[in-house]
Amino acid sequence: MSELSIAYQQEEDAQTFGGDVQDYVQLLKPRVMSLVVFTSFVGLMVAPGDIHPFLGLVAILSIAIGAGASGALNMWYDADIDGKMQRTAARPIPRGLVSKNEALALGVVLSVFSIIVLGLATNWLASALLAGTIGFYIFIYTMWLKRSTPQNIVIGGAAGSFPPMIGWVAVTGSISLESVVLFLIIFMWTPPHFWALALYRCRDYERVGVPMLPVVKGPDATRSQILIYSFILFAVSLTPAFIGLGGLIYLTFSVMAGIVFLYLALQVYRVRVGNIADAIAKKLFLYSIFYLFFLFSVLLIEHVVPGAFYSTGFQVGI
């Protein structure tokens, strides 16, 4: 049977029978959603002011649903290339478990629902930021940047950087320096994180014509950019301690975690041959996930357990 016949049969099966609940959950990219939920929760918890616990829970769930909606819309649009990439071939649409139309409908309904509920539960600025995040991820990153420029991750990374700011705004109703710093940490983290993935998945992107940096500029240029952004990330990650958002414990742990990040980035830069190079790039990719969770965890603990772990009012002098 030809590839075209197989694809047609898969689409027909999906439209006829539909997927089960687990297939629709996979459309929401639950692993990505977990990071969004956690960072938005930290933004909400460290923000000054109070929010009713129930409304706070509704806010986090709304942000999570909005992130899931973005994932479904991304899979809808990228269905033509997902089936050709090893990393994404097992997604529900390429496997014929869910149709493109079902993914589109799910994404649109969840997007509208999450935006309205967040606005009603908290404030319309937070709702507008969530709407902007979903729109940026779909229209700017997925439909435009991803397939047109090797800087797709740099610019498109803004979409994944907004959740802690949305959590902050849900409490305060305004954007402040602290929320911008939380945004910038994720924004500067995104390029080395995804470029490390792109290094050892380069053939996937090359096969489908997505102009990731290793495909367009080559692996050596990518390694240099990873190192540059890693140093910028290290500097930005220390900023909370200099503006009163983080304490001495945060500063200490962010320095230690950042040194490990820089060490791995240097290893990626230095080792450029074969399977060893791919293994180091994968190690940086995996560590980067832990790194972001770790930074935000320390920040959260400092604020939630002030007596045990946080020196109130601590601020490093400049």
WOZI-V885860 format. One record per helix or strand of 3 or more residues. SS is the DSSP state (h for helix, s for strand). FROM is the first residue (numbers start at 0). TO is the last residue. If there is no record, write none. Layout:
BEGIN
ss/from/to
SS/FROM/TO
SS/FROM/TO
END
This chain:
BEGIN
ss/from/to
h/2/16
h/20/26
h/29/45
h/52/76
h/78/81
h/99/120
h/123/141
h/144/146
h/151/155
h/157/160
h/162/171
h/176/199
h/201/207
h/212/215
h/218/241
h/247/269
h/273/303
h/305/308
END
